Amino acid sequence: MKHIAERPSAGFEILAGSSRSQAAAMVLKPGESTGGPENRHQTADQWIFVVSGAGKAIVEGQTVALAPGSLLLIEPGEGHEIICNGSDALDTVTFYSPPEY
C-alpha cells in the first residue's frame, strides 16, 4: 500500500508508483504551459484528472477545454501540451501506465 498525504503547490512531481503504474501531481500557474507537439510518451497511457483551475490541452492538434472534474486520456505517441489559461492555478493529478518516469 502507498498513501500520499501531501501534494506540491507548484510544478511537477512524481508522487508514487509501482511496476505497472505511476502517479504524479502537476500544478501550472496562470499563463504557464508544459509540453508541445514533440512531447510524447511512446509506451505509456497518460490520464490527466483536473482537481481545480482552468486550462486547455492540445493533443495531436486538437484542443480540449480542461475544468475541474475533467479526465483526459493521452494515448502512447500522441504529442501534447497542457496550458493554464485561467486566473487560478491548474491543479492536476496524472497517472501513467506503465510508468513513464
C-alpha positions in Angstrom: 0.0 0.0 0.0 1.1 3.6 -0.7 -0.7 6.6 0.7 0.1 10.2 -0.4 -1.0 12.8 2.2 0.6 15.9 0.6 0.8 17.4 -2.8 3.0 20.1 -4.3 1.7 23.6 -4.7 3.6 24.2 -7.9 5.4 22.3 -10.7 5.5 18.6 -11.5 6.3 15.8 -9.0 6.1 12.1 -9.2 4.0 11.0 -6.1 4.3 7.2 -6.2 4.4 4.2 -8.4 4.6 0.5 -8.8 5.9 -1.7 -11.6 2.6 -1.2 -13.5 1.6 2.5 -13.0 2.7 5.8 -11.7 1.0 8.9 -10.2 2.2 12.5 -10.4 0.9 15.9 -9.5 1.2 18.9 -11.8 0.3 22.5 -10.9 0.6 25.2 -13.5 0.3 28.8 -12.6 -1.8 31.1 -14.8 -0.1 31.5 -18.2 2.2 28.5 -17.7 2.3 25.6 -20.1 4.2 22.3 -20.4 4.9 20.1 -23.4 4.3 20.8 -27.0 3.9 18.8 -30.3 7.1 16.9 -29.7 6.2 15.9 -26.1 5.2 12.3 -26.5 5.2 9.2 -24.3 6.0 6.3 -26.6 4.7 3.4 -24.4 2.5 4.9 -21.6 -1.1 5.9 -21.4 -1.3 9.3 -19.6 -4.5 10.1 -17.7 -4.9 13.7 -16.5 -7.6 14.5 -13.9 -8.2 18.2 -13.2 -8.6 18.9 -9.5 -9.1 22.7 -9.8 -8.5 25.6 -12.2 -9.0 26.0 -15.9 -6.9 25.2 -18.9 -6.7 23.5 -22.2 -4.9 20.5 -23.7 -3.7 20.4 -27.3 -3.4 16.7 -28.3 -2.3 15.9 -31.8 -3.5 19.4 -32.9 -7.0 19.1 -31.3 -7.8 21.5 -28.4 -10.0 20.5 -25.5 -11.0 22.6 -22.5 -9.9 21.5 -19.1 -12.1 22.2 -16.0 -12.5 20.7 -12.5 -13.6 17.1 -12.9 -12.2 16.7 -16.5 -10.5 13.5 -17.2 -8.3 13.3 -20.3 -6.6 10.2 -21.8 -3.4 10.9 -23.9 -2.5 7.7 -25.7 1.0 6.5 -26.4 2.8 8.5 -29.1 0.3 11.4 -29.1 2.0 14.9 -29.0 0.5 17.1 -26.3 0.7 20.4 -24.5 -1.1 21.4 -21.3 -1.8 25.1 -20.8 -3.2 27.0 -17.7 -5.4 29.7 -19.3 -7.5 30.6 -16.2 -6.9 33.1 -13.4 -6.1 30.4 -10.9 -3.6 27.6 -11.0 -4.4 24.5 -12.9 -4.1 21.6 -10.4 -4.0 18.1 -11.9 -3.2 14.5 -10.9 -1.7 12.4 -13.7 -1.5 8.6 -14.0 0.9 6.8 -16.3 0.6 3.2 -17.2 3.1 1.7 -17.5 5.4 4.1 -15.5 6.9 6.9 -17.6 9.5 8.4 -15.2 
